[in-house]
Structure formats: C-alpha cells, structure tokens
C-alpha cells in the first residue's frame, strides 16, 4: 500500500529522496523448500515531508505479515544486554523507581530489557506482537501482552494493570504506521509524573555515516528530535531531555513527559541546533546522500571482487535485517558471499531473502576459516571482532562494508572513522 500523506503532520507534500529498488522483506528468511516458490518484493523508497521534515517510506507492508512470526531476538547480542543493564540502572536511579512503579515496554521482544528492570526491583509488563518471541519472554518470567500497542490497548492495560511510571519504546517507533494512535496510547497510559523514554536511531547519524542499510520495510520512519518534538506536542506531551547513545549506529534516548511537568534540558536545544545545521529537512541534503550512496554500490562489489581475484575466500558475519538491504542494493549473492554465519538459532539453516545466501552457525567460521569475513551488522563490529579472536589468530581478517569497505586491523580503523 502506497501512502500519500505524512505520518506525523498529514501533509501531502512528500518528495522522493531515495529509491533502493524492489526489495525482499529483510526478515523473511527462507527454508530450503521455499527457494523455488515465488518471493514477494516491494518498492523501497524514502520520501521527505516538506512541511515537518519527516523522512519516511512511501510504501507499507501489512504489519501482520512483518511481525506475526518474527525472527529477531535482542538477547543474542552482549552489547544489547550491556545497554539494557545500563538503561535500567540509570533510569531507575534518575526517576527513583521502586516496587510500586510499573515499567511497561512496547515491543518488548524477548524481555531482555525488562529483565534488567526486574532485577532493579520494579514490576514490569511487556507488550510484544510477535507470538513466537513473546512466548520466549513469558517462559523467562516476563509477563507479556501479545498485541500491537496503540490507544485501544493502552486503555485496556490501564484498566487491568494501572498507569505506567515509566513507559519504554526502544527502536519500535520506526515500525509504527499509526504514529498518532501510538502516542495517544502513551499519553493515556502515562502516570501524571510518568516518563516515556523513546529510543530511536538518529537521522543525523544516518546522514553523516551513510547508514542507508537501516532502511528496510519494517522501518517506516527515520526520526530527528525536531520531528519527534512536533509529534509529541500534538498530544500534550513534551520532550524535556535527550541522551545520545552509541547503540545501533548512534541513537537518541528521548525523555518525554506530560506538558509542563518537567523543565526542558539544555541538551534538547543542543540536539535541535545540530539538526538545523545539518539541514536535515532540506531535499538537497538527501540528494547529496543519494550521490554518496551510489559510490557504495560500486565500491563494495569491487572490494569483494578484488579479494576473490587474489584467490581469497570470503564469508559474511551477521544475518541482520540491515545486511539484506546492503546485499540487495549492491547486488551481492552467494557467488560473492558463499555463506553468512549468525549466532541466532532462529536464522541458522535458513537462506537470506532475495539473494538466498545460506546462513550457518558461527562455528562455521572456524570450520571453513575463510580468508576475509565481512561484518554486515557494522553497528556491532567491535563486539564481533573481539568475539572472533580465535578466527583472527588463525589468520582470518575482518572488514566492514560502509561507509567505505575497509579492514578492521588496518591502522586507519577507529571508532571515530565510522
């Protein structure tokens, strides 16, 4: 379904800024017996709202197709675990959360984050629409409502469980088609002195570091703090603080309360000023982004072909959703990348959408010992690099694909270079 109105301000002034072409669904991995069946492809285009500045997809795949039987589990990454622990400790301390304060998380996945809040002594409740993922959370002792969060569900939850002193929405807002319904739900569910903490990948980081592979059909919107401020204000909510966090390529942790309850931090002004300087709401900014992106489409296949021509063998690490956008856009299939390893047992034994690269367990890296391994989820590159010390000790090298392909053992590599 193509959309013709902005999801935040309902303007019809939408300008096409990026077209990644027809693309398979990033988390629709295939079994061997499905490879000969017709596979659905959908347009993957980003548009810019000229009125409020929201970058968003102009095509929607029904959420029941995307999330009914989901394959991403947040607990497979130690970096995510560490971030969850930090988040729980910091927020419980800052807002004085205790045994009487309900913490609710929308899109709670396998309960990784809520488990840390439970360790801090707060009651928790998860909301997760993917039945298979929610079942795992419930088995781990995290009470979970299997549903999509919206105003309807918020009213039901408030009646059954009470209001939320802390409402978490981590990396879910981008998946939401009805943003107004979602935010109305927050407004209704939040206690008078309650705080909603919303974590989103920052549009500024996407621009600066060419993070185009975070664009896929599940991610309908790509947020700046300015756009989020506009959205929250529509429903009597206010952004009063913001933290920058490194996870997922650079994200914002937005603190939201009922209008007038909390004083506005200087950090909010600082982030808004940076966004204004980057001209995130200007079409020309994104035309320049598209030109840089075209260079990646040439550079990565050339990098891989050069290695193969030298007789070096290749593999991929991390069958992440973002990897499938990257592989599709650059035209990389099993001829260039014979297999990808992944720690998630949900993906092992399957094939990537679109190009059908086999996914194997991470042990295959030592079994096959390819000369070069391309780390596809570059946002976890340091974690993966450290995990694979034995592979590297045996002579294997690891590289990252964007913004330019390069080896991690190169002296020029550094976190800042990303």
Secondary structure as GFF3:
##gff-version 3
##sequence-region A 1 418
A	DSSP	beta_strand	14	24	.	.	.	ID=ss1
A	DSSP	three_ten_helix	32	34	.	.	.	ID=ss2
A	DSSP	beta_strand	41	49	.	.	.	ID=ss3
A	DSSP	beta_strand	55	57	.	.	.	ID=ss4
A	DSSP	alpha_helix	63	67	.	.	.	ID=ss5
A	DSSP	three_ten_helix	74	76	.	.	.	ID=ss6
A	DSSP	alpha_helix	78	94	.	.	.	ID=ss7
A	DSSP	beta_strand	103	106	.	.	.	ID=ss8
A	DSSP	alpha_helix	112	119	.	.	.	ID=ss9
A	DSSP	beta_strand	124	127	.	.	.	ID=ss10
A	DSSP	alpha_helix	131	139	.	.	.	ID=ss11
A	DSSP	beta_strand	144	145	.	.	.	ID=ss12
A	DSSP	alpha_helix	151	161	.	.	.	ID=ss13
A	DSSP	beta_strand	164	170	.	.	.	ID=ss14
A	DSSP	three_ten_helix	173	175	.	.	.	ID=ss15
A	DSSP	alpha_helix	179	189	.	.	.	ID=ss16
A	DSSP	beta_strand	190	201	.	.	.	ID=ss17
A	DSSP	alpha_helix	203	208	.	.	.	ID=ss18
A	DSSP	three_ten_helix	212	214	.	.	.	ID=ss19
A	DSSP	beta_strand	221	222	.	.	.	ID=ss20
A	DSSP	alpha_helix	225	233	.	.	.	ID=ss21
A	DSSP	beta_strand	237	245	.	.	.	ID=ss22
A	DSSP	three_ten_helix	247	249	.	.	.	ID=ss23
A	DSSP	beta_strand	251	258	.	.	.	ID=ss24
A	DSSP	alpha_helix	266	278	.	.	.	ID=ss25
A	DSSP	alpha_helix	283	309	.	.	.	ID=ss26
A	DSSP	beta_strand	314	317	.	.	.	ID=ss27
A	DSSP	alpha_helix	321	330	.	.	.	ID=ss28
A	DSSP	beta_strand	339	342	.	.	.	ID=ss29
A	DSSP	beta_strand	358	361	.	.	.	ID=ss30
A	DSSP	alpha_helix	364	368	.	.	.	ID=ss31
A	DSSP	beta_strand	372	375	.	.	.	ID=ss32
A	DSSP	three_ten_helix	378	380	.	.	.	ID=ss33
A	DSSP	alpha_helix	381	387	.	.	.	ID=ss34
A	DSSP	alpha_helix	389	393	.	.	.	ID=ss35
A	DSSP	beta_strand	397	400	.	.	.	ID=ss36
A	DSSP	beta_strand	406	407	.	.	.	ID=ss37
A	DSSP	three_ten_helix	415	417	.	.	.	ID=ss38
###
